[in-house]
Amino acid sequence: RGLEHQSRWPERLGRPSVARPRPGSPLVWFHAVSLGEGMAALPVVFHCARLHPGLPILLTTTTLSAFKVIKDLLPDVVIYQFAPLDCPDAIESFIGYWKPSLILLMESELWPNLIMSAAEKGIAVALLNARMSLKSLNRWSVPLGLPLVSLMLSKLSLVIPLSTIQAVRFQLLHTPPNKIHFAGDLKYGILCLSLFFLVIHCFENTFGSEPMSGTILKAISGA
């Protein structure tokens, strides 16, 4: 029905494009579902690429409209794929191939299988420009939903909410307070995030000596 790319739909099942093999060094994975979220992520992706030219970056989106626009805006160093479906087989195949050192989700993306699989493998997951609509807050707050979302949020290494109101909503869903860091909208948070990526650039030397979440939070705060 025109919702999937005719030749790249296997990427949705976690199968990579053979044209772009996985780099041998630590890799940072950005994920944004739609065109709007993808465009919001681009300034951070560009800044990361400029700050650390040798750091492999993977960007994924879900919608065909995002693919048509964003594919022509990325530098050659950024690998662009369609995101895998949030089902166990697709997620395991995708993560098993790309082996990301860090996963950065944009805005309201809470994928249970992705987050839990990353946690099991010791991969840090951060939520940037984090937002939770009132409708989603009410849906997750019910007795059956709260334990699941609380478990997912506890696995995140970092949450950067879009606003104070958004931070409160994430806290109402039991996000650990020490994992919430304020940086405002991404276009105003680049300077802060540059410290974050400086640590990622030194991943192999730094993350082996202390928990990933602590390292990330220290980098963000400038400690």
C-alpha positions as CSV (number, residue, x, y, z in Angstrom):
1,R,0.0,0.0,0.0
2,G,3.0,2.3,-0.5
3,L,4.0,2.3,3.1
4,E,7.2,0.2,2.6
5,H,10.2,0.7,0.4
6,Q,10.0,-1.8,-2.5
7,S,13.6,-3.0,-2.3
8,R,14.5,-2.2,1.3
9,W,11.6,-3.7,3.2
10,P,13.9,-6.6,4.6
11,E,15.5,-3.9,6.8
12,R,12.2,-3.9,8.7
13,L,12.9,-7.5,9.6
14,G,16.3,-6.6,10.9
15,R,18.2,-7.6,7.8
16,P,20.8,-5.0,6.9
17,S,21.6,-3.5,3.5
18,V,24.5,-5.4,2.0
19,A,25.8,-2.2,0.5
20,R,26.7,-0.8,4.0
21,P,28.6,-3.4,6.1
22,R,28.9,-2.8,9.8
23,P,32.0,-0.8,10.8
24,G,34.5,-2.4,13.0
25,S,34.6,0.2,15.7
26,P,31.9,1.2,18.4
27,L,28.7,2.5,16.7
28,V,26.1,5.0,17.9
29,W,22.5,4.3,16.7
30,F,20.0,7.2,16.4
31,H,16.3,6.2,15.8
32,A,13.5,8.6,14.8
33,V,10.2,7.2,13.6
34,S,8.7,10.0,11.4
35,L,10.0,12.8,9.2
36,G,9.4,15.4,12.0
37,E,11.4,13.4,14.6
38,G,14.1,12.7,12.0
39,M,14.5,16.3,11.1
40,A,14.8,17.1,14.9
41,A,17.6,14.5,15.2
42,L,19.6,15.8,12.2
43,P,21.3,18.7,14.1
44,V,22.6,16.3,16.7
45,V,23.7,13.7,14.1
46,F,25.5,16.4,12.1
47,H,27.2,17.8,15.3
48,C,28.3,14.3,16.3
49,A,29.7,13.6,12.9
50,R,31.6,16.9,12.9
51,L,32.9,16.5,16.4
52,H,34.1,12.9,15.9
53,P,34.5,12.1,12.2
54,G,35.7,8.6,12.9
55,L,32.7,7.6,15.0
56,P,30.4,5.3,13.0
57,I,26.8,6.6,13.2
58,L,23.7,4.7,12.2
59,L,20.4,6.5,11.7
60,T,17.1,4.7,11.3
61,T,13.6,5.9,10.6
62,T,10.3,4.0,10.1
63,T,8.2,5.9,7.6
64,L,8.7,6.1,3.8
65,S,8.1,9.9,3.8
66,A,11.1,10.3,6.2
67,F,13.3,8.1,4.0
68,K,12.5,10.1,0.9
69,V,13.6,13.4,2.5
70,I,16.3,12.4,4.9
71,K,18.3,10.2,2.6
72,D,19.5,13.2,0.6
73,L,20.5,15.2,3.6
74,L,22.9,12.9,5.3
75,P,26.7,13.0,5.0
76,D,28.3,9.8,3.5
77,V,29.7,8.8,6.9
78,V,26.1,8.2,8.3
79,I,24.6,4.8,7.6
80,Y,20.9,5.1,7.0
81,Q,18.5,2.1,7.4
82,F,14.9,1.5,8.0
83,A,14.2,0.6,11.6
84,P,13.4,-3.0,12.5
85,L,9.9,-3.9,13.7
86,D,9.7,-4.1,17.5
87,C,9.4,-7.9,17.5
88,P,12.0,-10.2,19.1
89,D,13.3,-11.8,15.9
90,A,13.7,-8.5,14.1
91,I,15.3,-6.7,17.0
92,E,17.7,-9.6,17.8
93,S,18.8,-9.7,14.1
94,F,19.3,-6.0,13.9
95,I,21.2,-5.6,17.1
96,G,23.2,-8.8,16.5
97,Y,24.4,-7.4,13.2
98,W,25.0,-3.7,14.0
99,K,26.1,-4.2,17.6
100,P,25.5,-0.6,18.7
101,S,27.4,0.7,21.7
102,L,24.7,3.3,22.4
103,I,21.1,3.7,21.2
104,L,19.5,7.2,21.1
105,L,15.7,7.2,20.7
106,M,13.9,10.4,19.7
107,E,10.9,11.9,21.5
108,S,8.2,9.3,22.4
109,E,9.7,6.1,21.2
110,L,9.3,3.4,23.9
111,W,9.9,0.0,22.2
112,P,9.6,-2.8,24.8
113,N,11.5,-5.4,22.9
114,L,14.3,-3.1,21.8
115,I,14.7,-1.6,25.3
116,M,14.7,-4.9,27.1
117,S,17.0,-6.5,24.5
118,A,19.5,-3.7,24.8
119,A,19.4,-3.9,28.6
120,E,20.1,-7.6,28.5
121,K,23.2,-6.9,26.3
122,G,24.4,-4.0,28.4
123,I,23.8,-1.4,25.7
124,A,22.9,2.1,27.0
125,V,19.7,3.6,25.7
126,A,18.9,7.3,25.9
127,L,15.7,9.1,25.1
128,L,16.3,12.5,23.6
129,N,13.7,15.3,23.4
130,A,11.6,13.0,25.5
131,R,7.9,13.7,25.5
132,M,4.8,11.8,26.7
133,S,1.4,12.9,25.5
134,L,-1.4,13.2,28.1
135,K,-3.2,10.4,26.3
136,S,-0.2,8.1,26.5
137,L,0.4,9.1,30.2
138,N,-3.2,8.1,31.0
139,R,-2.9,4.8,29.1
140,W,0.4,3.8,30.8
141,S,-0.9,4.8,34.2
142,V,-3.5,2.1,34.4
143,P,-2.7,-0.9,36.8
144,L,-1.7,-3.2,33.9
145,G,0.4,-0.6,32.1
146,L,2.3,1.0,34.9
147,P,4.5,-2.0,35.8
148,L,5.5,-2.5,32.1
149,V,6.4,1.2,31.4
150,S,8.1,1.5,34.8
151,L,10.3,-1.5,33.9
152,M,11.1,0.0,30.5
153,L,12.0,3.4,31.9
154,S,14.2,1.9,34.6
155,K,16.3,0.4,31.8
156,L,17.1,3.7,30.2
157,S,20.5,5.3,31.0
158,L,19.3,8.8,30.3
159,V,16.1,10.8,29.7
160,I,16.3,14.3,28.3
161,P,12.8,15.7,28.5
162,L,11.5,18.4,26.2
163,S,10.2,20.5,29.1
164,T,9.6,20.5,32.8
165,I,6.0,19.3,32.3
166,Q,7.4,16.4,30.3
167,A,9.9,15.6,33.0
168,V,7.0,15.5,35.6
169,R,5.1,13.1,33.3
170,F,8.0,10.7,33.1
171,Q,8.5,10.9,36.9
172,L,4.8,10.0,37.3
173,L,5.6,6.8,35.4
174,H,8.4,6.1,37.8
175,T,11.4,7.1,35.8
176,P,14.3,7.2,38.2
177,P,15.0,10.9,39.0
178,N,18.8,10.5,38.6
179,K,18.3,9.5,35.0
180,I,16.5,12.7,34.0
181,H,18.6,15.5,32.7
182,F,17.4,18.9,31.4
183,A,18.8,20.2,28.2
184,G,15.7,21.8,26.6
185,D,14.9,21.3,22.9
186,L,17.7,19.6,21.0
187,K,18.4,22.7,19.0
188,Y,19.3,24.5,22.2
189,G,21.1,21.5,23.8
190,I,23.9,20.9,21.3
191,L,26.7,22.3,23.5
192,C,25.6,20.0,26.4
193,L,25.4,17.0,24.1
194,S,28.9,17.6,22.8
195,L,30.2,16.5,26.2
196,F,28.1,13.4,25.9
197,F,29.5,12.5,22.6
198,L,33.1,13.1,23.8
199,V,32.6,10.3,26.2
200,I,31.1,8.1,23.5
201,H,34.2,8.7,21.3
202,C,36.3,7.3,24.1
203,F,33.9,4.4,24.6
204,E,36.4,1.5,24.8
205,N,38.7,3.2,27.4
206,T,36.0,4.7,29.6
207,F,32.9,2.4,29.7
208,G,34.9,-0.6,30.8
209,S,35.8,1.0,34.1
210,E,32.3,2.1,35.4
211,P,28.6,1.7,34.6
212,M,27.5,3.2,31.4
213,S,24.7,5.3,33.0
214,G,27.1,6.9,35.4
215,T,29.6,7.8,32.7
216,I,26.9,9.3,30.5
217,L,25.4,11.4,33.3
218,K,28.9,12.7,34.3
219,A,29.5,13.7,30.7
220,I,26.2,15.5,30.3
221,S,26.6,17.4,33.6
222,G,30.3,18.2,32.9
223,A,31.4,16.6,36.1
